[in-house]
Amino acid sequence: MDVLPLVALIAASAVVAGAARRTAVPAPLLLVGAGLIASYVPGVPDYHLDPHIVLPLILPPLLHTAALESSYLDLRANIRPVALLSVGYVLFATLAVGWLAYLLIPDLPLTAALVLGAVIAPPDAVAATAIARRVGLPSRITTILQGESLVNDATAITAFKVALAAAVGEGANWAGGVQEFLVAAVGGVGVGLLLMVPIHWLRTHLKEAMLQNTLSLLIPFVAYAAAEQVHASGVLAVVVVALYLGHRSWQVDFETRLQEAAVWKVVAFILESAVFALIGLQLPVVLRGLGEYSVGQAAWYTAGVFVFVVVARFAWSYPATYLPRAVSARIRRREGREAREGREGNDRDDRDVGSVGDTDGTDGTDWRGPLIVSWAGMRGVVSLAIAFSIPLAMEDGEPFPARNLVLFLTFTTVIGTLVVQGLSLPWLIRVLKLPGRDAQAQTLAEAQAQNAASQAAEARLEELTRDERNRLPQPLQDRLSTVLERRRNSVWERLGQSNPVTGESADDTYRRLAREAIAAEREVFVRMRDERRIDDEMMRTLLRKLDLEEAAAYREVED
């Protein structure tokens, strides 16, 4: 691909993604729609989705940034539902959708149908989690969807390799498939475990923030390539390393964290925008070679596969939600735990069995949780990238059976789930009235944590200032105390009444006035530079100090 089309793709997708923030339509859906329209605009280049680019170059950084922002503790607490979806559901969907497609489509070999099942098995939770944050899903459902999206690609890619080997005549069997799956899974986790500690050690011992962030950009590619080199799962290696680094990010200096957060936010924004636009741009590619099928046949197969995919997720989610509870309850009854722990303990256990559809603050048997999890199964670019890696011919030289149809059905399933489920998911969440996060309780917890931290800081300062070497002039001593007091009080103020005139809290007023004061200082520095009273280098140094002051005084609230 030439440089200009690539730049045009990034620029156009960024513009569309930016425009989506001003609308009620989630950015992934708007980007896919824009790509579909652009694919038929004269002069738009033919953007071919190359799996050799998507899998090793685009997927690792997307997984890395998602894992960095995930909570290792939350994922560990929800390991059962995450595993049931990311491993169990993907394998179930591969077999179920593959078998049903084999029955639906005449002359489609079972092995090729299983390839199709593996291709469209993994949901892409980028759109689902974006909608979840905007609408305010319970935090546990959001965690489960995020955890599923981090691991399910590894399961699907391995299942695809096994099904493809059988389809092209490489003699794959069930025993070999299970062995390959275990090698990929255990090997990927093992590579991640081997890399995470030395990489973290290197990050904490590099003294330059620029070098640390350069290393940060290389980490996902190194982890992915190292695992793939030994035929293990690069996806799992990337996720393991990123979860460890994210869990220990507090051990890196503040300048690195500030730069890293900004760098990865930009990288994720560019890649996600371009990826969803690329999905829409694939329409002309997947339509080629469908001449052997009539419009009616293609529409029938499309509708059938789409329904299979949606129903299969429901068929898995509800049993995966209720069966673990039933088994756990039966074990408790047998052991007599109900008599010893009382009713309160039983209620707690019902919530803690770790099923797929558990929600925060609701009864463990709430049916709404698994309904949302089931409907949030949108497919994405990984499915298309895997589909495009299907070879043109088998080992004996014969064309791969129905390859063009598999590409077409993958594309229509991705588009169908993004549009139908993606557009209706916010409405469904509102109709079901799932309890979202308790903002008051979160603010109270934040205030309590900040109060404890401020008390520790004040005690440490008092201890240090007893030493003559740490004595400060009284104005600076007062400034330190004032900063700590304001930080402690600011969260409590959010729990209180807002200003009856302006409608903003005292903390918001402080931020606004601080920004105005800093803006006045900034204008003076620029004017002095223009008057040649200071040079550009000094102006940039002074402006950076102001930027850090503004960042400390004003915290932008993200959607």
Secondary structure as GFF3:
##gff-version 3
##sequence-region A 1 559
A	DSSP	alpha_helix	3	20	.	.	.	ID=ss1
A	DSSP	alpha_helix	27	38	.	.	.	ID=ss2
A	DSSP	alpha_helix	51	53	.	.	.	ID=ss3
A	DSSP	pi_helix	54	58	.	.	.	ID=ss4
A	DSSP	alpha_helix	59	69	.	.	.	ID=ss5
A	DSSP	alpha_helix	72	77	.	.	.	ID=ss6
A	DSSP	alpha_helix	79	83	.	.	.	ID=ss7
A	DSSP	pi_helix	84	89	.	.	.	ID=ss8
A	DSSP	alpha_helix	90	104	.	.	.	ID=ss9
A	DSSP	alpha_helix	110	119	.	.	.	ID=ss10
A	DSSP	alpha_helix	125	135	.	.	.	ID=ss11
A	DSSP	alpha_helix	139	168	.	.	.	ID=ss12
A	DSSP	alpha_helix	174	205	.	.	.	ID=ss13
A	DSSP	alpha_helix	209	229	.	.	.	ID=ss14
A	DSSP	alpha_helix	234	247	.	.	.	ID=ss15
A	DSSP	three_ten_helix	249	251	.	.	.	ID=ss16
A	DSSP	alpha_helix	254	281	.	.	.	ID=ss17
A	DSSP	alpha_helix	283	287	.	.	.	ID=ss18
A	DSSP	three_ten_helix	290	292	.	.	.	ID=ss19
A	DSSP	alpha_helix	295	335	.	.	.	ID=ss20
A	DSSP	alpha_helix	337	352	.	.	.	ID=ss21
A	DSSP	alpha_helix	368	375	.	.	.	ID=ss22
A	DSSP	alpha_helix	381	388	.	.	.	ID=ss23
A	DSSP	alpha_helix	403	416	.	.	.	ID=ss24
A	DSSP	pi_helix	417	421	.	.	.	ID=ss25
A	DSSP	alpha_helix	422	432	.	.	.	ID=ss26
A	DSSP	alpha_helix	439	465	.	.	.	ID=ss27
A	DSSP	three_ten_helix	468	470	.	.	.	ID=ss28
A	DSSP	alpha_helix	474	495	.	.	.	ID=ss29
A	DSSP	alpha_helix	506	530	.	.	.	ID=ss30
A	DSSP	alpha_helix	536	553	.	.	.	ID=ss31
###
